[in-house]
Amino acid sequence: MAGLMGCGPLRDRLRTPDPPVKELQRESALYYRDEYQPNVEKIRFTQDGDRPGLGASWRVNAIATVAGSDYHVIVGPETGPAFVGGDGAPPEAPTPPPHLSLTIVYSDGTSEVIE
């Protein structure tokens, strides 16, 4: 038992700290748009995000608006999206995808628009 409890503090000292939450959320929104859903109009983060387990990638819950409909997603700056909440996955983007501005609403309530 003592050996297991000692791993946490050692692991915390060895792990490189994550960048600020807002930076990770911005990277996640852009990665989702650029790699998976070029026609996303808005992403609203519903929590700060974290690493759900030892060795897991940083992820965060959000609501992505695509073609006027909202989809509950879990996104990360380098991981594919997971769709939750029973609304399914958004429709495929038309080819070529339209150039849309992206509104990002961060978990702290601030926002920005990326053209």
KAPE-V631774 format. One line per field, one symbol per residue. burial: # if it has 9 or more other ideal C-beta (glycine too) atoms within 8 Angstrom, else .. Layout:
burial=???
This chain:
burial=..........#.........##.##########...#######.#...#........#########....######....#.#......#...........######........
